[in-house]
Amino acid sequence: MKLRIIWLGKTRDPWIKEGVTEYSGRIGRYLPLAIDELKDEKDAPLEEGRRREGERLLKQLSPNAVLVALDERGQQLDSVKFAEFIGKHRDSGTAELVFAIGGSYGFSDEVRNRAAKVLALSAMTFTHQMVRPFLLEQIYRACTILNNEPYHH
């Protein structure tokens, strides 16, 4: 199974870039990983920006890609359940599992409707920049859980 992360907007802060580099390298030992950074619409009116970003994101998906949208209103899973979710897709022959992190506008209804699952990393709200290394760390943690490695505890 191939993992793909798509996010809107450039990664700005050096510490976030370092976290992305660190955890994407770790994940690569378990699963092929691609990260795509798409242009955001930060200067557009809210609904227009959300619509444009959604269209741009959806054009990146292959028809059989399983999309997981990260959103503060999504379902929360603990790390073990998240690992089980990834493992289920890995073991059932999912070709591509795509995690999407929206921009500051969030997701359009079209993206939400296309998503097989909408997840929240926490009940707390994080910036869309901070979610990047947080998601990657959780994917790495899931890989170690699935391989019975000691990172999780």
C-alpha positions in Angstrom: 0.0 0.0 0.0 1.2 3.5 -0.8 0.6 6.3 1.6 0.1 9.8 0.4 -0.3 13.1 2.3 -1.7 16.1 0.6 -1.8 19.5 2.3 -2.6 23.0 1.3 -0.1 25.8 1.6 3.7 25.8 2.0 5.3 24.5 5.2 6.7 27.7 6.7 8.3 27.1 10.1 11.7 25.4 10.3 10.7 23.2 13.3 7.7 22.0 11.3 9.9 21.2 8.3 12.3 19.3 10.6 9.4 17.2 12.0 8.1 16.5 8.6 11.5 15.4 7.4 12.2 13.3 10.5 8.9 11.4 10.5 8.5 11.0 6.8 11.9 9.3 6.7 10.9 7.0 9.5 7.6 6.0 7.8 9.6 5.3 4.6 11.1 2.2 6.3 7.6 0.7 6.5 5.5 2.0 3.6 6.1 4.1 0.4 5.2 7.7 1.3 4.6 10.7 -1.0 3.8 14.2 0.3 2.2 16.8 -2.0 2.0 20.4 -1.1 -0.7 22.3 -3.0 -1.2 26.0 -3.4 -3.6 27.5 -0.9 -6.1 30.3 -1.4 -5.4 32.4 1.7 -6.3 35.7 -0.1 -9.6 34.5 -1.5 -13.0 35.0 0.2 -13.8 32.1 2.5 -16.2 30.1 0.5 -14.4 30.7 -2.8 -11.1 29.7 -1.3 -12.5 26.6 0.2 -14.1 25.7 -3.2 -10.9 26.3 -5.2 -8.7 24.4 -2.7 -11.2 21.5 -2.7 -11.2 21.3 -6.5 -7.4 21.4 -6.6 -7.2 18.6 -4.0 -9.8 16.3 -5.6 -8.0 16.6 -9.0 -4.9 15.0 -7.4 -6.8 11.8 -6.4 -6.9 8.6 -8.5 -10.4 7.1 -8.7 -9.6 4.2 -6.4 -7.7 6.3 -3.8 -9.1 6.0 -0.2 -9.3 9.6 1.1 -9.0 10.4 4.8 -9.7 14.1 5.5 -8.3 15.5 8.7 -10.8 17.9 10.3 -11.4 19.2 13.8 -15.0 17.8 13.6 -13.9 14.3 12.6 -13.9 11.1 14.5 -11.2 10.7 17.1 -9.2 7.5 17.3 -6.6 6.5 19.9 -3.2 5.5 18.5 -4.0 1.7 18.6 -7.3 2.2 16.7 -5.6 4.4 14.2 -3.0 1.7 13.6 -5.8 -0.8 13.2 -7.4 1.5 10.6 -4.2 1.7 8.6 -3.5 -2.0 9.0 -7.0 -2.9 7.7 -6.3 -0.9 4.6 -2.8 -2.3 4.2 -4.1 -5.9 4.6 -7.2 -5.6 2.5 -5.3 -4.5 -0.6 -5.9 -0.8 -0.6 -3.6 0.6 -3.3 -3.4 4.1 -2.1 -4.4 5.6 1.3 -4.4 9.4 1.1 -4.5 11.7 4.1 -5.5 15.3 3.4 -4.9 18.3 5.6 -6.9 21.3 4.6 -5.8 24.9 4.6 -7.0 27.6 7.0 -10.4 27.5 5.3 -11.0 23.8 6.1 -12.6 21.5 3.5 -15.3 22.0 1.0 -18.4 19.8 1.1 -17.1 18.1 -2.0 -14.0 17.0 -0.3 -15.9 15.8 2.8 -18.3 13.8 0.6 -15.4 12.2 -1.3 -13.6 11.2 1.9 -14.0 7.6 3.1 -13.3 8.8 6.6 -13.0 12.2 8.4 -10.6 12.1 11.3 -9.7 14.6 14.1 -6.3 14.2 15.8 -7.6 15.8 18.9 -10.6 17.6 20.5 -8.2 20.6 20.6 -7.8 22.8 17.5 -4.3 23.0 15.9 -3.1 25.1 13.0 -3.0 23.3 9.7 0.8 23.7 9.8 1.2 22.0 13.2 -1.0 19.0 12.1 1.6 18.0 9.5 4.2 16.6 11.9 1.6 15.4 14.3 -0.1 13.3 11.6 3.2 12.0 10.4 4.2 11.0 14.0 0.9 9.2 14.4 1.4 7.3 11.1 4.9 6.3 12.2 3.6 5.2 15.6 0.9 3.2 13.8 3.6 1.5 11.7 5.5 0.5 14.9 2.4 -0.8 16.5 1.6 -2.9 13.5 5.1 -4.3 13.6 5.1 -5.0 17.4 7.9 -2.6 17.9 8.5 -0.8 21.3 8.0 2.9 20.2 4.4 3.1 21.4 5.2 2.1 25.0 
